[in-house]
Amino acid sequence: MATTYAEAQELLVRFLDRDHDQVGELGRTILLSHGSRTKRAAVLLHGMSASPTQFVNLAKKLHERGYNVLVPRLPQHGYTDRLTEALADLSAAQLKDVTTQALEIAHGLGESVIVVGFSLGGLLAAWAAQFHRVAKIICIAPFFGIAWMPHRFGGLLSGLMLRFPNRFHWWNPIQREKQMPAHGYPRYSTHAVGQAYRLVYDLFHDAQAHAPRAAKIVVVTNSRETTINNRSARKLIELWRAQADPDSVSTFEFTDLPRSHDIIEPLRNPAIVARVYPKLLELIEA
C-alpha cells in the first residue's frame, strides 16, 4: 500500500499499463491530481459495461474541491470495439484485484480515502467497505441482485448463468448497437452478471459474521429503481448495522426521480444528474 505520493505514482505506472491498445481513449483510467498528496483522495468505480468517462464530471467537481481523484477502468471494459465479447471473460477475482490496487494507490494520493461506486461499482465499493480500511464509502444504486429476483434465489441464478454458455443481451433491444453513450457497451454478458453475483455472496457471507472495516458507509438508492434489488441493499444494511456501530451506516433514497437505474450518466440522463450530483457531493463531503 502506498503511504506517500511518490509511492502512489510508482504503483500508478503499473496500473495504467492495464490500458492496452484495444482500450479506447474514452475508456482509459482517469487520474486528476494536484501534483502532491492531498487531505482527501477519491476512488470512483463505474458500472457494468460503462467506463471511467461515466464519472468524469463528478471527478472534475471533486478535483475542484481539492481531492486527488482516481477513476480506474474495470477489467474487460472500455474497449474501442463496443461490440467486443471481452465482458464474457470478467471474473470476480479480477474485480477484487483492481479494486484493491486502486485503493493501494489512493492511500498515497490522500491522507483519507473515499470510495464512490455506481451499480457494479457500488457493489465493489461495498466490498471495499467490508474488507478495507477507508474513511468513507458511497454505494450508489449498488448491484446486490436483479430487481425481480428475491435475494435468496440469487445464488441459484448465478450458478445457472455460469453453468450455461455465455449470452449477450442488449441493454436497449430497440436501439441495440446504436445506444449511447459511446464510451460504454450496448450489451451485457450473462457470465459477467454471474461473476458479480459471486462477489455479492462473498460480501454477504462475510458481513454476517464481521463488521465492515470502513469508518463510514452511505447507501444511496432510487425508490423508483428499475434494474437492481433495493431489498437486497436493505438486507446488507441490516447486517452491517448488526455488526458495527449503527450510526456508521446511513442511507439516502431519492424519491422524486423518474423510473431509472442509471442516475449518474450525464450523457444519458442530464436532467436526472442535475438533481443527483448536488446531493452526492453533499454526502461525499459531509
C-alpha positions in Angstrom: 0.0 0.0 0.0 1.3 3.4 -0.9 2.0 5.8 2.0 3.5 8.7 0.0 2.6 10.4 -3.2 5.8 9.1 -4.8 4.9 5.5 -4.0 1.4 6.1 -5.4 3.0 7.3 -8.7 5.1 4.1 -8.9 2.1 1.9 -8.4 0.1 4.0 -10.9 2.6 3.4 -13.7 2.0 -0.3 -13.5 -1.8 0.2 -13.0 -2.0 2.3 -16.2 -0.2 -0.4 -18.2 -3.5 -2.3 -18.0 -5.0 0.1 -20.6 -3.7 -1.8 -23.6 -4.2 -0.9 -27.3 -7.7 -2.3 -27.5 -8.9 0.3 -24.9 -10.3 3.5 -26.4 -9.4 7.0 -25.3 -12.7 7.4 -23.5 -12.3 4.0 -21.7 -9.0 4.6 -20.0 -8.3 5.1 -16.3 -8.6 8.7 -15.3 -6.3 10.5 -12.7 -7.0 14.1 -11.7 -4.1 15.1 -9.4 -2.9 18.3 -7.8 0.7 17.0 -8.0 1.1 16.2 -4.4 -0.7 14.3 -1.6 -3.9 16.0 -0.6 -6.0 15.8 2.5 -8.6 13.6 0.7 -8.5 11.3 -2.3 -11.4 9.7 -4.0 -11.8 6.5 -6.0 -14.8 6.4 -8.4 -15.9 3.0 -9.6 -18.0 2.8 -12.7 -20.9 0.4 -13.6 -21.0 -2.7 -15.7 -20.4 -2.2 -19.4 -19.6 1.5 -18.8 -16.1 3.1 -18.5 -14.3 5.8 -16.3 -15.8 8.5 -18.5 -19.1 7.8 -16.8 -17.7 9.5 -13.7 -15.6 12.2 -15.4 -17.9 15.1 -14.5 -18.1 14.1 -10.8 -14.4 13.6 -10.8 -13.8 17.1 -12.0 -16.1 18.5 -9.4 -14.2 16.7 -6.6 -10.9 17.7 -8.1 -12.0 21.4 -7.9 -12.8 20.8 -4.2 -9.2 19.7 -3.5 -9.4 16.0 -4.0 -6.9 13.8 -5.9 -9.3 11.6 -7.9 -8.7 8.1 -9.4 -11.3 6.6 -11.7 -10.0 3.1 -12.6 -11.1 1.2 -15.7 -12.7 -2.1 -14.5 -11.4 -5.3 -16.2 -12.7 -6.1 -19.7 -14.3 -2.6 -20.0 -13.5 0.4 -22.1 -12.6 -1.3 -25.4 -12.8 0.7 -28.6 -14.9 -2.1 -30.1 -18.3 -1.5 -28.4 -19.4 -5.0 -29.5 -16.4 -6.7 -28.1 -17.1 -10.0 -26.3 -14.4 -9.3 -23.7 -17.0 -8.8 -20.9 -17.7 -12.6 -21.0 -14.2 -13.1 -19.5 -14.8 -10.9 -16.5 -14.3 -12.6 -13.1 -15.0 -11.8 -9.5 -11.2 -12.2 -8.8 -10.4 -9.6 -11.4 -12.8 -7.1 -9.9 -11.4 -7.6 -6.4 -7.8 -7.2 -7.7 -8.4 -4.0 -9.5 -10.4 -2.5 -6.5 -7.6 -3.4 -4.1 -4.9 -2.0 -6.4 -6.9 1.3 -6.8 -7.2 1.6 -3.0 -3.4 0.9 -2.6 -2.7 3.8 -4.9 -5.3 6.1 -3.4 -3.8 5.9 0.1 -0.7 7.5 -1.3 -2.8 10.2 -3.1 -4.7 11.3 0.0 -4.5 11.2 3.8 -8.0 9.8 3.9 -9.7 7.8 1.1 -13.3 8.0 0.0 -14.7 5.4 -2.4 -17.8 6.1 -4.6 -19.3 3.4 -6.8 -22.3 3.0 -9.0 -24.2 -0.3 -9.8 -21.4 -2.9 -10.3 -19.1 -0.2 -8.9 -21.4 0.2 -6.0 -21.0 -3.5 -5.3 -17.2 -3.1 -5.4 -17.5 -0.1 -3.1 -19.5 -2.2 -0.6 -16.9 -4.9 -0.9 -14.2 -2.4 -0.2 -16.2 -1.2 2.8 -16.2 -4.8 4.2 -12.6 -5.6 3.7 -10.6 -2.4 3.5 -9.9 0.5 6.0 -11.1 3.6 4.3 -12.7 6.8 5.6 -16.0 6.7 3.7 -17.8 4.6 1.2 -20.7 5.8 -1.0 -22.6 3.0 -2.8 -24.9 4.4 -5.5 -27.7 2.0 -6.7 -25.4 -0.9 -5.8 -25.8 -4.2 -7.6 -26.7 -6.8 -4.9 -29.2 -8.6 -7.1 -31.6 -8.2 -10.0 -34.8 -6.2 -9.2 -37.3 -9.0 -9.7 -35.2 -11.8 -8.2 -35.6 -12.5 -4.4 -32.2 -12.4 -2.7 -32.4 -16.0 -1.6 -32.5 -17.2 -5.2 -29.6 -15.1 -6.4 -27.1 -17.9 -5.8 -29.2 -20.3 -7.9 -29.5 -17.8 -10.7 -25.7 -17.1 -10.6 -25.0 -20.9 -10.8 -27.2 -21.2 -13.8 -25.7 -18.2 -15.6 -22.2 -19.6 -15.2 -23.1 -23.2 -16.0 -24.7 -22.4 -19.4 -22.8 -20.8 -22.3 -22.5 -17.0 -22.1 -25.1 -14.9 -23.8 -25.0 -11.2 -24.6 -28.2 -9.2 -24.2 -28.9 -5.6 -25.4 -29.5 -3.0 -22.7 -32.0 -1.5 -25.1 -33.5 -4.0 -27.5 -34.8 -1.2 -29.7 -31.7 0.9 -30.1 -29.4 -2.1 -29.9 -25.9 -1.1 -31.0 -26.9 2.5 -31.6 -27.4 3.0 -27.8 -25.3 5.8 -26.4 -23.1 7.0 -24.8 -20.2 5.9 -27.0 -17.9 5.2 -24.0 -20.0 2.2 -22.9 -21.0 -1.2 -24.3 -24.6 -1.5 -25.6 -24.7 -5.2 -24.3 -24.1 -7.0 -21.1 -22.9 -10.6 -20.5 -24.7 -13.2 -18.6 -21.4 -14.6 -17.3 -20.4 -11.2 -16.1 -23.6 -10.9 -14.2 -23.0 -14.3 -12.7 -19.5 -13.3 -11.6 -20.9 -10.2 -10.0 -23.3 -12.4 -8.1 -20.4 -14.4 -6.8 -19.0 -11.2 -5.3 -22.3 -10.4 -3.8 -22.5 -13.7 -1.9 -18.9 -13.4 -0.7 -19.7 -10.0 0.6 -23.0 -11.0 2.4 -21.4 -14.1 3.8 -18.6 -12.1 5.5 -21.0 -9.4 6.6 -23.0 -11.9 8.6 -20.0 -12.5 10.9 -17.7 -9.4 10.7 -18.2 -5.7 10.9 -17.2 -3.6 7.9 -13.8 -2.0 8.1 -14.8 1.3 6.5 -15.4 4.1 9.0 -18.5 5.4 7.3 -20.8 3.9 4.8 -23.7 5.5 2.8 -26.0 3.6 0.6 -27.9 5.7 -2.0 -30.9 4.3 -3.8 -33.7 5.4 -6.1 -37.2 4.5 -4.8 -38.2 4.0 -8.5 -35.3 1.7 -9.3 -35.8 -0.4 -12.4 -32.9 -2.8 -12.5 -31.2 -3.6 -9.2 -32.7 -5.0 -6.0 -33.2 -2.4 -3.3 -34.4 -5.0 -0.9 -31.0 -6.7 -1.0 -29.4 -3.4 -0.3 -31.6 -3.1 2.8 -30.6 -6.6 3.9 -26.9 -5.8 3.7 -27.5 -2.6 5.7 -29.2 -4.6 8.4 -26.2 -7.0 8.5 -23.7 -4.1 8.7 -25.7 -2.4 11.5 -25.9 -5.6 13.5 -22.1 -6.0 13.4 -20.9 -2.3 13.7 -21.9 1.0 15.2 -25.4 1.5 13.6 -24.6 5.2 13.2 -21.7 4.4 10.9 -24.0 3.1 8.2 -26.5 5.5 6.7 -28.8 5.6 3.8 -30.3 8.1 1.4 -33.1 7.4 -1.0 -34.2 9.6 -3.9 -37.9 9.6 -4.0 -38.5 12.3 -6.7 -36.6 10.7 -9.6 -38.2 9.0 -12.7 -38.1 5.3 -13.1 -34.5 4.6 -13.9 -31.3 2.8 -12.9 -28.6 5.0 -14.4 -28.9 8.1 -12.3 -25.3 9.4 -12.7 -24.6 9.4 -16.5 -24.7 13.0 -17.7 -24.8 12.0 -21.4 -27.8 9.7 -20.9 -29.9 11.5 -18.2 -28.7 15.1 -17.8 -31.9 16.2 -16.1 -31.6 13.4 -13.5 -27.9 14.1 -13.0 -28.6 17.8 -12.4 -30.7 16.7 -9.4 -28.5 13.9 -8.2 -25.0 15.4 -8.3 -25.5 18.1 -5.7 -26.8 15.5 -3.2 -23.9 13.1 -3.9 -21.4 15.9 -3.4 -23.1 16.7 -0.1 -22.9 13.1 1.1 -19.3 12.8 0.0 -18.2 15.9 1.8 -20.4 15.6 4.9 
